[in-house]
């Protein structure tokens, strides 16, 4: 679906943000990208929909060389939801904001309206359709930004820090939505510091540092790696801390557990249950 | 005398249909470390604003009941006076930064309170050191990342040497390492006597040091007590707050008939409880 081949990029040509990044993301995957501030995470996802073009190396989307495609063409395939919704929103009603992208991609008026209504209903925005995005709360604005991208039904959805400012319930709604899109074949890529969110929902994690990929593999292996945690300024997942503490006392418990259920089963086993 | 006391206090913002706070009774004593949590829109930010008088002095609206801060009724006191007692760190740091560099930003508050220049200089240096801001010294606040702005806003608030620090989601823009380091600094200041009121979602990071956890929902306080006790209540799941994972494991085990002697807040505590249960 997306192939990034030895991509280099420096802002203003002198501040290196990507220093030779290669990866492949297949259709239907859920991939998290983690790393300290300034690691190059956002720069990387901006290459996936052509907002940035590699200064060296190549990007392929759906088997086509991205350098031969316009941002508008790429946007049909890869939808990018920005970290700060205020950088993305600019129209005076929620509805206009959502239909803007659809009209630009050439959908007819009826199709546009249907898609807009469906997306608003999924994201609980129907009642806010005529409000100005700037009169909404931070969490609501984030949902409008997401809606304007979702309405175009991209094959790949890339989100930059979607959980900031969202409480536990809203996070659950967001993850339900992402799971559903993914079940329908949409690949989901998420840049985030929220490792608990990653553990619960993303089977694959890519860790970045100083413009390079330092680990790429199964989430429960990447995020329980002490070196990755250290270099990426992350903290060890809460349950991995618990499983490490248990492992010191009960060596039969793996020190790399990540889920509530795994810990629960391990403790029941210690107590002699099955 | 309590440092802060809410007496049957309700508040509704001008132009809003709903009460932001409903019949709040809350007493905060000197030296406490209180964490306030609850779903978005439950009234946490309004409660913070009521402690330093921004509600009702700056944010106008319908009021019933009273809030007393260090004995002053916030309806009758000026925000500037209350600021000497209660320092408020805003949720969005960009809304509170006003000057051209870090040192000026930190000095701005004490200068306005008429603190002597020598004392201000010393305080600025001390805060730059404590909060590890040396590398930002010459940077313009608006060129900084969200996380860096948050640290500077914290320094500027602490420069007023408030008796009580009220911080509204002080770690929301910080990466996990920086969040842990800031919370450790605040916890130290509390140990040295500063009263602390934090709005925070990351309960795994704050519950161990906090003396009380106040849970809010739809403008009301729905639970208030020691963190272990509040987190073990079923209402946490009902209103949807993110409780520490170690506490979740404890609750799951309990549902399956396996009760540990104490509610754990961290992985280490969970492991200790399991070990104790085995030795019995």
Interface residues (C-beta under 8 A of the other chain):
Chain A: X36 X37 X137 X139 X164 X165 X166 X167 X168 X169 X170 X171 X172 X193 X195 X196 X233 X234 X235 X237 X238 X239 X240 X241 X242 X243 X244 X245 X246 X248 X249 X250 X260 X261 X263 X264 X267 X268 X270 X271 X273
Chain B: X39 X40 X41 X145 X147 X172 X173 X175 X176 X177 X178 X180 X201 X204 X240 X241 X242 X244 X245 X246 X248 X249 X252 X253 X256 X258 X266 X267 X268 X270 X271 X272 X274 X275 X277 X278
